[in-house]
Amino acid sequence: MLIIAGLGNPERQYGGTRHNIGFEALDKFVFDHNLAFNKVKFRSHIAEGVVFGQKIMLLKPQTYMNRSGEAIRDALAFYKLGPENLIVIYDDTALELGEVRVKTQGSAGGHNGIKDIIYQLDTDEFARIRIGIGAKPPKVPLSAYVLSGFFKEEMEDMIKGVTLGTDALELILKESVNASMNRFNKKKKPEKNNTHNNKSESYDIGRPNYPDAFFDYLYERFGQADGLSIADIGAGTGKITKRFLEKGSRVFAVEPDKKMMAILKTNLAAFANLTSLQRPAEMTDIPSGAAQLIFCGNSYMWFDRKRVVPEFQRIVEARDKPNIIIARLGPGKNVYTQELLEIDNKFKKSVSGRTPNNSNPFKEGSYEQKTFEYSVNQSYDEFLHGCLSASHAPTPKDDDFEEYCAALKQLFDKYSVDGELEGTFRLVCLVGSVDGLVL
């Protein structure tokens, strides 16, 4: 059996602080693997189970950080286990926020929880997963820093660190500590591009809205607009969100991109029925059971299905009926379609480190499909920015950006009438239950 201890401080006042990121990692692991902290033993909250064929006991010591070793010592002694059966997950100021490292031995590095474990076990030879919380600012005492919470702009990286920490733990259980070290102890690579990095303004200007027929269908299918609670996941700059709000629905708008969220908040500041959350789809921070309907647009193809499906199951009010719409907007049949495709293929860029999953999100026979075809007249700016908002489109940093824009202008001039280009779009909506989603 393995003892897996996440370090932190008990009591509500310490929840969400940097020092408690070990607790956060265990909470996520427990949720992901359908376990539960339902026992109290060894002065710790305990969860038990078998994961990847390994019998494990998860500990959240309630002895406060500086005495973490006492609870861990008692658990190991009770089961007659040695330090080779121990994995500890904890916060580390020596790592940037969101970074993770795995090690098998070493000093405490100034961490009082690890210092007490080394003292109680009389050895520093035990496996550890270190989750970075960032270096403390100058003139701020270390004790005050580790007991502080995360700023809003840090939340995405914090979530990344917790996710990578649980990934590191899973790899240890599947394979070995060495395998986890080989994967997570590599030198930091350049940050991967967001799928719409530096495209927020183009997205806001150029993305076409949905037709009225879609909203009529949605509210006929799911009930009265006034009071319907909708989780708009991957809300972008809030174009579809605004239509939901105008209908009187309460909306949780979830968007990880900082610039898009800033535009969304500005555009929708007048709506009291909006809750905006700059979070990834896999960890929305929406209260459990708060959403009667989940809506996702084209962004669903970028989500990590293994993690997003359990999150969607958590936030919906009822799972025994249709509760999610996944919509995919694409071009219809236009006279210029082939020429635009040729331009896209010539200039398209790859999205570093990201591969969209375009397979059917639902299990066979578990959904219904509704398709809307409609036309939109676009000015040149709207047409241009609609093309630039695509994840694969060039950005101003690319050498061929001006050439790309010139090709689009030539196409627009060729087919537009009185300064407007009529474009047809096809909106395919899949409606089902979160329980019918493919992991």
C-alpha positions as a Markdown table, in Angstrom:
| # | Residue | x | y | z |
|---|---|---|---|---|
| 1 | Met | 0.0 | 0.0 | 0.0 |
| 2 | Leu | 1.1 | 3.6 | -0.7 |
| 3 | Ile | 0.5 | 6.5 | 1.7 |
| 4 | Ile | -0.1 | 9.7 | -0.3 |
| 5 | Ala | 0.0 | 12.8 | 1.9 |
| 6 | Gly | -1.0 | 16.3 | 0.7 |
| 7 | Leu | 0.2 | 19.0 | 3.0 |
| 8 | Gly | -1.8 | 22.0 | 4.2 |
| 9 | Asn | -3.4 | 23.6 | 7.2 |
| 10 | Pro | -6.9 | 22.7 | 8.6 |
| 11 | Glu | -9.6 | 25.3 | 9.2 |
| 12 | Arg | -11.6 | 27.3 | 6.7 |
| 13 | Gln | -9.4 | 30.4 | 7.0 |
| 14 | Tyr | -6.5 | 28.5 | 5.3 |
| 15 | Gly | -8.6 | 27.2 | 2.4 |
| 16 | Gly | -7.3 | 28.5 | -1.0 |
| 17 | Thr | -4.0 | 29.7 | 0.4 |
| 18 | Arg | -0.7 | 28.9 | -1.3 |
| 19 | His | 0.4 | 26.6 | 1.5 |
| 20 | Asn | -2.7 | 24.4 | 1.0 |
| 21 | Ile | -2.0 | 23.5 | -2.6 |
| 22 | Gly | -1.2 | 20.0 | -1.5 |
| 23 | Phe | -4.7 | 19.7 | -0.1 |
| 24 | Glu | -6.1 | 21.1 | -3.4 |
| 25 | Ala | -4.2 | 18.4 | -5.4 |
| 26 | Leu | -5.6 | 15.6 | -3.3 |
| 27 | Asp | -9.1 | 17.0 | -3.6 |
| 28 | Lys | -8.8 | 17.0 | -7.4 |
| 29 | Phe | -7.3 | 13.5 | -7.4 |
| 30 | Val | -10.1 | 12.2 | -5.2 |
| 31 | Phe | -12.8 | 13.8 | -7.5 |
| 32 | Asp | -11.1 | 12.4 | -10.7 |
| 33 | His | -11.0 | 8.9 | -9.3 |
| 34 | Asn | -14.4 | 8.8 | -7.6 |
| 35 | Leu | -13.0 | 8.5 | -4.1 |
| 36 | Ala | -14.0 | 10.4 | -1.0 |
| 37 | Phe | -12.5 | 11.8 | 2.2 |
| 38 | Asn | -14.9 | 10.0 | 4.5 |
| 39 | Lys | -12.8 | 8.9 | 7.5 |
| 40 | Val | -10.7 | 10.5 | 10.2 |
| 41 | Lys | -7.7 | 8.6 | 11.4 |
| 42 | Phe | -4.1 | 9.4 | 12.3 |
| 43 | Arg | -5.3 | 13.0 | 13.0 |
| 44 | Ser | -5.9 | 13.2 | 9.3 |
| 45 | His | -8.8 | 13.2 | 6.8 |
| 46 | Ile | -8.6 | 9.8 | 5.0 |
| 47 | Ala | -9.6 | 8.5 | 1.5 |
| 48 | Glu | -8.9 | 5.0 | 0.4 |
| 49 | Gly | -9.2 | 3.0 | -2.8 |
| 50 | Val | -7.5 | 1.2 | -5.6 |
| 51 | Val | -6.2 | 3.3 | -8.5 |
| 52 | Phe | -4.3 | 1.8 | -11.5 |
| 53 | Gly | -4.1 | -1.4 | -9.6 |
| 54 | Gln | -2.4 | 0.2 | -6.6 |
| 55 | Lys | -4.0 | 0.2 | -3.1 |
| 56 | Ile | -3.6 | 3.7 | -1.8 |
| 57 | Met | -4.5 | 5.8 | 1.3 |
| 58 | Leu | -4.7 | 9.5 | 0.9 |
| 59 | Leu | -4.0 | 11.7 | 3.9 |
| 60 | Lys | -4.7 | 15.3 | 4.6 |
| 61 | Pro | -3.0 | 15.8 | 8.0 |
| 62 | Gln | -5.0 | 18.0 | 10.4 |
| 63 | Thr | -2.0 | 18.7 | 12.7 |
| 64 | Tyr | -1.1 | 22.0 | 11.0 |
| 65 | Met | 1.7 | 22.3 | 8.5 |
| 66 | Asn | 4.6 | 22.4 | 11.0 |
| 67 | Arg | 3.6 | 19.1 | 12.5 |
| 68 | Ser | 2.7 | 17.2 | 9.3 |
| 69 | Gly | 5.3 | 14.5 | 10.1 |
| 70 | Glu | 3.5 | 13.3 | 13.2 |
| 71 | Ala | 0.4 | 12.2 | 11.3 |
| 72 | Ile | 2.4 | 10.6 | 8.5 |
| 73 | Arg | 4.7 | 8.8 | 11.0 |
| 74 | Asp | 1.7 | 7.3 | 12.8 |
| 75 | Ala | 0.1 | 6.1 | 9.5 |
| 76 | Leu | 3.3 | 4.4 | 8.3 |
| 77 | Ala | 3.9 | 2.8 | 11.7 |
| 78 | Phe | 0.4 | 1.4 | 11.9 |
| 79 | Tyr | 0.6 | -0.4 | 8.6 |
| 80 | Lys | 4.3 | -1.3 | 9.2 |
| 81 | Leu | 5.3 | 0.6 | 6.1 |
| 82 | Gly | 8.6 | 2.4 | 5.3 |
| 83 | Pro | 9.4 | 5.7 | 3.7 |
| 84 | Glu | 9.6 | 4.0 | 0.3 |
| 85 | Asn | 5.8 | 3.6 | 0.6 |
| 86 | Leu | 5.2 | 7.4 | 1.0 |
| 87 | Ile | 4.5 | 10.1 | -1.5 |
| 88 | Val | 4.2 | 13.7 | -0.3 |
| 89 | Ile | 2.6 | 16.6 | -2.3 |
| 90 | Tyr | 3.3 | 20.1 | -1.2 |
| 91 | Asp | 3.9 | 23.8 | -2.2 |
| 92 | Asp | 7.3 | 25.1 | -3.2 |
| 93 | Thr | 8.3 | 28.7 | -3.5 |
| 94 | Ala | 11.4 | 27.7 | -5.5 |
| 95 | Leu | 9.3 | 26.8 | -8.5 |
| 96 | Glu | 7.3 | 29.2 | -10.7 |
| 97 | Leu | 3.5 | 29.1 | -10.3 |
| 98 | Gly | 2.2 | 26.2 | -12.3 |
| 99 | Glu | 5.5 | 24.2 | -12.5 |
| 100 | Val | 5.8 | 20.7 | -11.0 |
| 101 | Arg | 8.8 | 18.7 | -10.1 |
| 102 | Val | 9.2 | 15.1 | -8.7 |
| 103 | Lys | 12.0 | 14.0 | -6.5 |
| 104 | Thr | 12.9 | 11.0 | -4.3 |
| 105 | Gln | 15.0 | 12.6 | -1.6 |
| 106 | Gly | 16.7 | 15.8 | -0.5 |
| 107 | Ser | 16.5 | 18.5 | 2.1 |
| 108 | Ala | 13.4 | 20.4 | 3.2 |
| 109 | Gly | 14.4 | 23.5 | 1.3 |
| 110 | Gly | 13.0 | 25.7 | 4.0 |
| 111 | His | 9.6 | 24.0 | 4.0 |
| 112 | Asn | 8.5 | 23.4 | 7.6 |
| 113 | Gly | 6.1 | 20.6 | 6.7 |
| 114 | Ile | 8.8 | 18.6 | 4.9 |
| 115 | Lys | 11.3 | 19.5 | 7.7 |
| 116 | Asp | 9.0 | 17.8 | 10.2 |
| 117 | Ile | 8.4 | 14.8 | 8.1 |
| 118 | Ile | 12.2 | 14.3 | 7.7 |
| 119 | Tyr | 12.6 | 14.7 | 11.5 |
| 120 | Gln | 9.8 | 12.3 | 12.4 |
| 121 | Leu | 10.9 | 9.6 | 9.9 |
| 122 | Asp | 14.6 | 10.2 | 10.5 |
| 123 | Thr | 15.2 | 10.1 | 6.7 |
| 124 | Asp | 14.9 | 12.4 | 3.7 |
| 125 | Glu | 14.5 | 9.5 | 1.3 |
| 126 | Phe | 10.8 | 9.6 | 0.3 |
| 127 | Ala | 9.1 | 10.6 | -2.9 |
| 128 | Arg | 7.7 | 14.1 | -3.3 |
| 129 | Ile | 5.7 | 16.1 | -5.8 |
| 130 | Arg | 6.5 | 19.8 | -5.6 |
| 131 | Ile | 3.9 | 22.2 | -6.9 |
| 132 | Gly | 5.2 | 25.7 | -7.6 |
| 133 | Ile | 3.5 | 28.7 | -6.0 |
| 134 | Gly | 6.1 | 31.3 | -7.1 |
| 135 | Ala | 8.8 | 33.2 | -5.3 |
| 136 | Lys | 7.7 | 35.6 | -2.5 |
| 137 | Pro | 7.8 | 39.3 | -3.4 |
| 138 | Pro | 10.6 | 41.4 | -1.8 |
| 139 | Lys | 9.9 | 42.6 | 1.7 |
| 140 | Val | 7.1 | 40.2 | 2.2 |
| 141 | Pro | 7.7 | 37.7 | 5.1 |
| 142 | Leu | 7.7 | 34.1 | 3.9 |
| 143 | Ser | 5.1 | 33.1 | 6.5 |
| 144 | Ala | 2.7 | 35.8 | 5.2 |
| 145 | Tyr | 3.3 | 34.9 | 1.6 |
| 146 | Val | 2.5 | 31.2 | 1.9 |
| 147 | Leu | -0.6 | 31.9 | 3.9 |
| 148 | Ser | -1.9 | 34.3 | 1.3 |
| 149 | Gly | -4.4 | 33.5 | -1.4 |
| 150 | Phe | -3.9 | 33.6 | -5.2 |
| 151 | Phe | -4.7 | 36.7 | -7.2 |
| 152 | Lys | -7.3 | 36.4 | -10.0 |
| 153 | Glu | -4.7 | 36.6 | -12.7 |
| 154 | Glu | -2.8 | 33.7 | -11.1 |
| 155 | Met | -5.7 | 31.3 | -11.0 |
| 156 | Glu | -5.1 | 29.7 | -14.4 |
| 157 | Asp | -1.5 | 28.9 | -13.5 |
| 158 | Met | -2.5 | 27.6 | -10.1 |
| 159 | Ile | -5.0 | 25.3 | -11.7 |
| 160 | Lys | -2.4 | 24.2 | -14.1 |
| 161 | Gly | 0.0 | 23.3 | -11.3 |
| 162 | Val | -2.7 | 21.3 | -9.4 |
| 163 | Thr | -3.5 | 19.5 | -12.6 |
| 164 | Leu | 0.1 | 18.7 | -13.4 |
| 165 | Gly | 0.6 | 17.6 | -9.8 |
| 166 | Thr | -2.2 | 15.0 | -10.1 |
| 167 | Asp | -0.9 | 14.0 | -13.5 |
| 168 | Ala | 2.5 | 13.3 | -11.9 |
| 169 | Leu | 0.9 | 11.3 | -9.2 |
| 170 | Glu | -1.1 | 9.2 | -11.7 |
| 171 | Leu | 2.1 | 8.5 | -13.6 |
| 172 | Ile | 3.8 | 7.2 | -10.5 |
| 173 | Leu | 0.9 | 4.9 | -9.8 |
| 174 | Lys | 0.7 | 3.7 | -13.4 |
| 175 | Glu | 4.5 | 3.3 | -13.9 |
| 176 | Ser | 7.1 | 4.5 | -11.4 |
| 177 | Val | 8.6 | 7.5 | -9.7 |
| 178 | Asn | 11.4 | 7.5 | -12.2 |
| 179 | Ala | 8.9 | 7.7 | -15.1 |
| 180 | Ser | 7.2 | 10.7 | -13.5 |
| 181 | Met | 10.6 | 12.4 | -12.9 |
| 182 | Asn | 11.6 | 11.8 | -16.5 |
| 183 | Arg | 8.4 | 13.5 | -17.7 |
| 184 | Phe | 8.0 | 16.4 | -15.2 |
| 185 | Asn | 11.6 | 17.3 | -14.4 |
| 186 | Lys | 12.5 | 18.4 | -18.0 |
| 187 | Lys | 13.6 | 22.0 | -18.5 |
| 188 | Lys | 10.9 | 24.4 | -19.0 |
| 189 | Lys | 9.8 | 24.8 | -22.6 |
| 190 | Pro | 8.5 | 28.0 | -24.2 |
| 191 | Glu | 4.9 | 28.6 | -23.3 |
| 192 | Lys | 2.4 | 27.1 | -25.7 |
| 193 | Asn | 0.1 | 29.5 | -27.6 |
| 194 | Asn | -3.5 | 29.8 | -26.5 |
| 195 | Thr | -5.7 | 28.8 | -29.4 |
| 196 | His | -6.8 | 32.4 | -29.8 |
| 197 | Asn | -3.8 | 34.1 | -28.4 |
| 198 | Asn | -3.7 | 37.8 | -29.4 |
| 199 | Lys | -7.0 | 37.4 | -31.4 |
| 200 | Ser | -9.5 | 38.7 | -28.8 |
| 201 | Glu | -10.3 | 42.0 | -30.7 |
| 202 | Ser | -10.7 | 40.1 | -34.0 |
| 203 | Tyr | -12.9 | 37.6 | -32.3 |
| 204 | Asp | -15.1 | 40.3 | -30.9 |
| 205 | Ile | -15.4 | 42.2 | -34.2 |
| 206 | Gly | -15.6 | 39.4 | -36.7 |
| 207 | Arg | -17.3 | 36.3 | -35.3 |
| 208 | Pro | -20.9 | 36.2 | -36.5 |
| 209 | Asn | -23.7 | 35.9 | -34.0 |
| 210 | Tyr | -26.2 | 33.0 | -34.0 |
| 211 | Pro | -29.5 | 33.3 | -35.8 |
| 212 | Asp | -32.7 | 34.1 | -33.9 |
| 213 | Ala | -34.0 | 30.7 | -34.8 |
| 214 | Phe | -31.4 | 29.1 | -32.6 |
| 215 | Phe | -32.4 | 31.0 | -29.5 |
| 216 | Asp | -36.1 | 30.3 | -30.3 |
| 217 | Tyr | -35.3 | 26.6 | -30.5 |
| 218 | Leu | -33.2 | 26.6 | -27.3 |
| 219 | Tyr | -35.8 | 28.2 | -25.1 |
| 220 | Glu | -38.6 | 26.1 | -26.6 |
| 221 | Arg | -36.5 | 23.0 | -25.9 |
| 222 | Phe | -35.4 | 23.9 | -22.4 |
| 223 | Gly | -38.1 | 26.1 | -21.0 |
| 224 | Gln | -38.7 | 29.8 | -20.3 |
| 225 | Ala | -35.8 | 32.1 | -20.8 |
| 226 | Asp | -36.4 | 34.1 | -17.7 |
| 227 | Gly | -34.7 | 32.3 | -14.8 |
| 228 | Leu | -33.0 | 29.5 | -16.9 |
| 229 | Ser | -29.5 | 29.0 | -15.5 |
| 230 | Ile | -26.9 | 28.6 | -18.3 |
| 231 | Ala | -23.2 | 27.8 | -18.1 |
| 232 | Asp | -21.6 | 29.3 | -21.3 |
| 233 | Ile | -18.3 | 27.5 | -21.4 |
| 234 | Gly | -15.7 | 29.0 | -23.7 |
| 235 | Ala | -17.7 | 32.2 | -23.8 |
| 236 | Gly | -15.1 | 34.2 | -25.8 |
| 237 | Thr | -16.0 | 37.9 | -25.8 |
| 238 | Gly | -19.6 | 37.2 | -24.8 |
| 239 | Lys | -21.5 | 37.5 | -28.1 |
| 240 | Ile | -23.7 | 34.5 | -27.4 |
| 241 | Thr | -23.7 | 35.2 | -23.7 |
| 242 | Lys | -25.3 | 38.6 | -24.4 |
| 243 | Arg | -28.2 | 37.0 | -26.2 |
| 244 | Phe | -28.8 | 34.7 | -23.3 |
| 245 | Leu | -28.7 | 37.6 | -20.9 |
| 246 | Glu | -31.0 | 39.7 | -23.0 |
| 247 | Lys | -33.5 | 36.8 | -22.8 |
| 248 | Gly | -33.4 | 37.0 | -19.0 |
| 249 | Ser | -31.4 | 33.9 | -18.3 |
| 250 | Arg | -28.8 | 33.7 | -15.5 |
| 251 | Val | -25.5 | 33.0 | -17.1 |
| 252 | Phe | -22.1 | 31.7 | -15.9 |
| 253 | Ala | -19.7 | 32.9 | -18.6 |
| 254 | Val | -16.5 | 30.8 | -18.4 |
| 255 | Glu | -13.5 | 31.9 | -20.5 |
| 256 | Pro | -9.8 | 31.2 | -19.8 |
| 257 | Asp | -8.3 | 33.9 | -22.0 |
| 258 | Lys | -7.6 | 37.1 | -20.1 |
| 259 | Lys | -8.0 | 39.5 | -23.0 |
| 260 | Met | -11.3 | 37.9 | -24.1 |
| 261 | Met | -12.6 | 38.0 | -20.6 |
| 262 | Ala | -11.7 | 41.7 | -20.3 |
| 263 | Ile | -13.7 | 42.4 | -23.4 |
| 264 | Leu | -16.6 | 40.3 | -22.2 |
| 265 | Lys | -16.8 | 42.1 | -18.9 |
| 266 | Thr | -16.7 | 45.5 | -20.6 |
| 267 | Asn | -19.4 | 44.5 | -23.2 |
| 268 | Leu | -21.7 | 42.9 | -20.6 |
| 269 | Ala | -21.1 | 45.2 | -17.6 |
| 270 | Ala | -24.8 | 46.3 | -17.5 |
| 271 | Phe | -26.2 | 42.8 | -16.8 |
| 272 | Ala | -26.8 | 41.9 | -13.2 |
| 273 | Asn | -27.6 | 38.3 | -14.2 |
| 274 | Leu | -24.0 | 37.5 | -15.3 |
| 275 | Thr | -21.3 | 35.7 | -13.4 |
| 276 | Ser | -18.0 | 35.9 | -15.3 |
| 277 | Leu | -15.3 | 33.4 | -14.5 |
| 278 | Gln | -11.8 | 33.5 | -16.0 |
| 279 | Arg | -11.3 | 29.8 | -15.7 |
| 280 | Pro | -10.6 | 26.8 | -17.9 |
| 281 | Ala | -13.5 | 24.6 | -18.9 |
| 282 | Glu | -12.0 | 21.7 | -16.9 |
| 283 | Met | -12.2 | 23.6 | -13.6 |
| 284 | Thr | -14.9 | 26.2 | -14.0 |
| 285 | Asp | -15.5 | 27.2 | -10.3 |
| 286 | Ile | -19.3 | 27.1 | -11.0 |
| 287 | Pro | -21.1 | 25.8 | -7.9 |
| 288 | Ser | -22.1 | 22.2 | -8.0 |
| 289 | Gly | -25.6 | 21.7 | -9.5 |
| 290 | Ala | -25.9 | 25.4 | -10.4 |
| 291 | Ala | -26.4 | 25.1 | -14.2 |
| 292 | Gln | -29.7 | 23.8 | -15.7 |
| 293 | Leu | -28.1 | 23.9 | -19.2 |
| 294 | Ile | -24.5 | 23.9 | -20.4 |
| 295 | Phe | -23.7 | 25.6 | -23.7 |
| 296 | Cys | -20.4 | 25.1 | -25.7 |
| 297 | Gly | -19.5 | 26.5 | -29.1 |
| 298 | Asn | -16.6 | 25.6 | -31.3 |
| 299 | Ser | -14.3 | 25.7 | -28.3 |
| 300 | Tyr | -15.4 | 22.3 | -27.2 |
| 301 | Met | -12.9 | 20.7 | -29.7 |
| 302 | Trp | -10.0 | 22.1 | -27.6 |
| 303 | Phe | -11.2 | 20.8 | -24.2 |
| 304 | Asp | -9.6 | 17.9 | -22.4 |
| 305 | Arg | -12.5 | 15.5 | -22.5 |
| 306 | Lys | -11.1 | 13.3 | -19.7 |
| 307 | Arg | -11.3 | 16.2 | -17.3 |
| 308 | Val | -14.1 | 18.3 | -18.7 |
| 309 | Val | -16.8 | 15.6 | -18.7 |
| 310 | Pro | -16.6 | 15.0 | -14.9 |
| 311 | Glu | -16.6 | 18.8 | -14.4 |
| 312 | Phe | -19.8 | 19.2 | -16.5 |
| 313 | Gln | -21.4 | 16.3 | -14.6 |
| 314 | Arg | -20.6 | 18.2 | -11.4 |
| 315 | Ile | -22.1 | 21.5 | -12.3 |
| 316 | Val | -25.4 | 20.5 | -13.9 |
| 317 | Glu | -28.6 | 20.5 | -11.8 |
| 318 | Ala | -30.0 | 17.3 | -13.1 |
| 319 | Arg | -28.3 | 14.5 | -15.1 |
| 320 | Asp | -31.4 | 12.5 | -16.0 |
| 321 | Lys | -32.4 | 14.7 | -18.9 |
| 322 | Pro | -31.0 | 16.7 | -21.8 |
| 323 | Asn | -28.8 | 19.4 | -20.3 |
| 324 | Ile | -26.1 | 20.3 | -22.8 |
| 325 | Ile | -25.8 | 21.9 | -26.3 |
| 326 | Ile | -22.6 | 21.6 | -28.2 |
| 327 | Ala | -22.7 | 23.9 | -31.2 |
| 328 | Arg | -20.4 | 24.0 | -34.2 |
| 329 | Leu | -20.4 | 27.0 | -36.4 |
| 330 | Gly | -18.9 | 26.8 | -39.9 |
| 331 | Pro | -19.2 | 28.3 | -43.3 |
| 332 | Gly | -22.1 | 27.4 | -45.6 |
| 333 | Lys | -22.0 | 27.2 | -49.4 |
| 334 | Asn | -20.8 | 30.5 | -50.7 |
| 335 | Val | -19.6 | 31.5 | -54.2 |
| 336 | Tyr | -16.2 | 32.4 | -52.7 |
| 337 | Thr | -15.8 | 29.3 | -50.5 |
| 338 | Gln | -13.2 | 27.6 | -52.6 |
| 339 | Glu | -11.1 | 30.7 | -53.1 |
| 340 | Leu | -11.2 | 31.4 | -49.3 |
| 341 | Leu | -10.2 | 27.8 | -48.6 |
| 342 | Glu | -7.2 | 28.2 | -50.9 |
| 343 | Ile | -6.1 | 31.4 | -49.1 |
| 344 | Asp | -6.5 | 29.7 | -45.7 |
| 345 | Asn | -4.4 | 26.7 | -46.8 |
| 346 | Lys | -1.7 | 28.9 | -48.1 |
| 347 | Phe | -1.3 | 31.0 | -45.0 |
| 348 | Lys | -2.5 | 28.8 | -42.1 |
| 349 | Lys | -0.3 | 28.3 | -39.0 |
| 350 | Ser | -0.1 | 25.4 | -36.6 |
| 351 | Val | -1.2 | 26.0 | -33.0 |
| 352 | Ser | 1.8 | 25.0 | -31.0 |
| 353 | Gly | 1.2 | 22.0 | -28.8 |
| 354 | Arg | -2.6 | 21.9 | -29.4 |
| 355 | Thr | -4.5 | 19.4 | -31.5 |
| 356 | Pro | -8.3 | 19.8 | -31.8 |
| 357 | Asn | -10.5 | 16.8 | -31.2 |
| 358 | Asn | -13.2 | 16.9 | -33.9 |
| 359 | Ser | -14.7 | 13.6 | -33.2 |
| 360 | Asn | -18.4 | 13.3 | -32.1 |
| 361 | Pro | -18.6 | 14.4 | -28.5 |
| 362 | Phe | -21.6 | 12.2 | -27.8 |
| 363 | Lys | -21.9 | 8.4 | -27.6 |
| 364 | Glu | -23.8 | 6.9 | -30.5 |
| 365 | Gly | -27.6 | 7.3 | -30.2 |
| 366 | Ser | -27.4 | 9.6 | -27.1 |
| 367 | Tyr | -28.1 | 12.9 | -28.8 |
| 368 | Glu | -30.3 | 14.8 | -31.2 |
| 369 | Gln | -29.1 | 17.1 | -34.0 |
| 370 | Lys | -30.5 | 20.5 | -35.1 |
| 371 | Thr | -29.0 | 22.4 | -38.0 |
| 372 | Phe | -29.5 | 26.1 | -38.8 |
| 373 | Glu | -28.4 | 27.7 | -42.1 |
| 374 | Tyr | -28.5 | 31.5 | -42.3 |
| 375 | Ser | -26.9 | 34.5 | -44.0 |
| 376 | Val | -25.0 | 37.5 | -42.7 |
| 377 | Asn | -24.0 | 40.6 | -44.5 |
| 378 | Gln | -20.5 | 41.6 | -43.4 |
| 379 | Ser | -18.4 | 44.8 | -43.9 |
| 380 | Tyr | -14.8 | 44.4 | -44.8 |
| 381 | Asp | -13.7 | 44.9 | -41.2 |
| 382 | Glu | -16.1 | 42.2 | -40.0 |
| 383 | Phe | -15.0 | 39.8 | -42.8 |
| 384 | Leu | -11.3 | 40.4 | -42.2 |
| 385 | His | -11.5 | 40.0 | -38.5 |
| 386 | Gly | -13.7 | 37.0 | -38.8 |
| 387 | Cys | -10.9 | 35.3 | -40.8 |
| 388 | Leu | -8.2 | 36.7 | -38.4 |
| 389 | Ser | -10.0 | 35.3 | -35.4 |
| 390 | Ala | -9.4 | 31.7 | -36.5 |
| 391 | Ser | -6.8 | 29.8 | -34.4 |
| 392 | His | -4.8 | 29.0 | -37.5 |
| 393 | Ala | -4.8 | 32.5 | -39.0 |
| 394 | Pro | -1.6 | 34.6 | -39.2 |
| 395 | Thr | -1.0 | 37.3 | -36.6 |
| 396 | Pro | 0.7 | 40.7 | -37.0 |
| 397 | Lys | 3.9 | 39.1 | -35.8 |
| 398 | Asp | 4.0 | 36.8 | -38.8 |
| 399 | Asp | 6.0 | 37.9 | -41.9 |
| 400 | Asp | 3.2 | 37.0 | -44.3 |
| 401 | Phe | 0.4 | 38.8 | -42.3 |
| 402 | Glu | 0.1 | 41.8 | -44.7 |
| 403 | Glu | 0.1 | 39.4 | -47.7 |
| 404 | Tyr | -2.7 | 37.4 | -46.1 |
| 405 | Cys | -4.8 | 40.5 | -45.4 |
| 406 | Ala | -4.2 | 41.7 | -49.0 |
| 407 | Ala | -5.5 | 38.4 | -50.3 |
| 408 | Leu | -8.6 | 38.6 | -48.2 |
| 409 | Lys | -9.2 | 42.2 | -49.4 |
| 410 | Gln | -8.9 | 41.1 | -53.0 |
| 411 | Leu | -11.5 | 38.4 | -52.4 |
| 412 | Phe | -13.8 | 40.7 | -50.6 |
| 413 | Asp | -13.7 | 43.3 | -53.4 |
| 414 | Lys | -14.4 | 40.7 | -56.0 |
| 415 | Tyr | -17.6 | 39.4 | -54.4 |
| 416 | Ser | -19.0 | 42.2 | -52.2 |
| 417 | Val | -21.9 | 44.4 | -53.2 |
| 418 | Asp | -22.1 | 48.0 | -52.0 |
| 419 | Gly | -19.4 | 47.4 | -49.4 |
| 420 | Glu | -20.9 | 44.2 | -47.9 |
| 421 | Leu | -20.2 | 40.6 | -48.5 |
| 422 | Glu | -23.1 | 38.1 | -48.0 |
| 423 | Gly | -21.9 | 35.0 | -46.3 |
| 424 | Thr | -23.9 | 31.9 | -45.4 |
| 425 | Phe | -23.2 | 30.0 | -42.2 |
| 426 | Arg | -24.1 | 26.5 | -41.0 |
| 427 | Leu | -24.7 | 26.0 | -37.3 |
| 428 | Val | -24.9 | 22.4 | -36.2 |
| 429 | Cys | -26.2 | 21.8 | -32.6 |
| 430 | Leu | -25.9 | 18.5 | -30.8 |
| 431 | Val | -28.3 | 18.2 | -27.8 |
| 432 | Gly | -28.0 | 15.5 | -25.1 |
| 433 | Ser | -27.0 | 14.8 | -21.5 |
| 434 | Val | -23.6 | 15.2 | -20.0 |
| 435 | Asp | -23.8 | 11.5 | -19.1 |
| 436 | Gly | -23.8 | 10.8 | -22.9 |
| 437 | Leu | -20.5 | 12.6 | -23.5 |
| 438 | Val | -17.5 | 10.6 | -24.6 |
| 439 | Leu | -14.5 | 10.8 | -22.3 |
